[in-house]
Amino acid sequence: MDTKKIYLLSAVLLAMTIVSGACDRSNVKTLPVSVQKYDSATGKFVTEQMILNPKKTAIIVVDMWNFHWCMTASERVSAMVPRMNGVLSIARELGMQIVWNPSDVVTAYSGYPQYERAVAVEHRQAPQIRQPLSAKFTAPQGACMCGAGIHCIVNYGWDAMHPDLVIGDNDLFSSSTDEIYTLLSERGITDIIYMGVHTNMCVFGKPGAMSSMWSAGFHCMLARDLNDGFSTYDPDKNYTPDTGTAEIDENLQQAGIPNINMGDNFREAGLWKSADPVDYVRFTPWGRFARPYFMEGRTVVTLTAPWLENTEIRYTADGSEPTAKSPLYTKPLTIDSTQTLRAAAFRNGKRVSLPSEAFYVKLPSEIPPQPDVYIDDLPYISNAYTQTTPMCLWYPQKGTSFEGKPLRVRGVTYSHGMGFRAPSSVQYDIKPEYARFVARAGIDDNMLDENHGRFIAKHNSVVFKLFIDGSPAVESPVMRISQEPWRFDVEIPEGSYRINLVCMDAGTRSMLDYGNWIDAGFMIK
């Protein structure tokens, strides 16, 4: 019987199962799917039908980390999680083997049965049945995916997978080529569907990822709706990270890797009946309140919804929830002030996406001048209680970070300032001749010296506050690793007598909350 007849028969049998009652997914023996391939003879991308045996199919999810040095990249990972959870839930019921490959952080799952089962296998060396997969990736890359503004600085702060991912009891954790080869081959797996980030780097080239399993003889496919490439953002050319991912996916098709839209295939097969939204409108660049996107002057924001066809995107800029009557998104938005954008996709007046939001912060326009009097040259007022119990307060350090290292923020070393561990503060008397307080402030980034801050750079977050005579004067937004220092230039009211500089934790209370007030001090009248 030819493939087309098998496909039609399988589709009819599956449809009969669904019509007769609730579909018992565990009894599905074959699954007809549509895949997109590259026809080298014609130079065109074509859609073909194939039959999957769920019991011989594995899904490998690569590097869905809980953090990335690029905030836009981080949020794009989060945006995939609801759809991924839905797809993987169905795949498990069909009998597909799920393998999580969080590479750098796989040992964070030591003690999980899913990890211990994987490392207990007796490894067999993966053979080289084919030459290593060769793919030419053409998508441009930037320092990060936020675009031409203040770029994010490389660090390896992730220490686990995204916390909202659902892990099944029979899933496996592994990031070793030989280990994954052994686990799959002993289960009779022949087909592998890859998901995760970043497609042109980790999904393609890490141990246990696409290139190595292709070479070992497995039939590899890419989940087109559940991967994200690392590219760039250029709104002037209408080039977004979604554009880059689509280009990278096609590069892999040209190299011989079919693309498969898992969500669409499951829906067409009647396996995914829920109409609940699982996709977000995506922002580029994409900051959040806990990790704001800082801008100088203005920035251009693009909204996309790549897996929501025949929809319109509605947005708000006043913090309210979007409705079908909110402004219609028709072109990139130029914003020049601190604000929250919210967006959702609608079809026929009904919201069909999850509500999403982004937070943008405009830096004060001028970098403050150097003070006439530096705070590190002044005595500060000690808390009365700590004078008798000195270990009760993390005393700020003059002229160094809290750890006694150089004062450094976003790669720049400063000669003057105070190093804090949040939460802590320091008070100074205000002299009559003081006219203004000036300073910059940011997260101390000495931790990046050791392996780019591996496993720890995600954890620090602080807010800097200034009080005059006990009343709040000004504060920074939430500050994260390597962000541009916040700028303070505050007029001191006549008759003021006390100023308090605070480095406050942003809610996580991490022991790594090191913050530096730099070039801080007073301007003389």
Secondary structure by P-SEA (a helix, b strand, c coil): ccaaaaaaaaaaaaaaaaaaccccccccccccbbbbbbcccccbbbbbbbbbccccbbbbbcccccccccaaaaaaaaaaaaaaaaaaaaaaaabbbbbbccccccccccccaaaaaaaaccccccccccccbbbbbccccccccccccbbbbbbcccccccccccccccbbbbccaaaaaaaaaaacccbbbbbcccccccccccccccaaaaaaccbbbbccccbbbbbbbbccccccaaaaaaaaaaaaaaacbbbbaaaaaaaaaccccccccccccccccccccccccccccbbbbbbbbcccccbbbbbbcccccccccccccccbbbbcccbbbbbbccccccccccccbbbbbbcccccccccccccccbbbbccaaaaacccccccccccccccccccccccccccbbbbbccccbbbbbbccccccccbbbbcccccccccccccccccbbbbbbbbcccccccccccccccccbbbbbbbbcccccbbbbbbccccccccccccccccbbbbcc
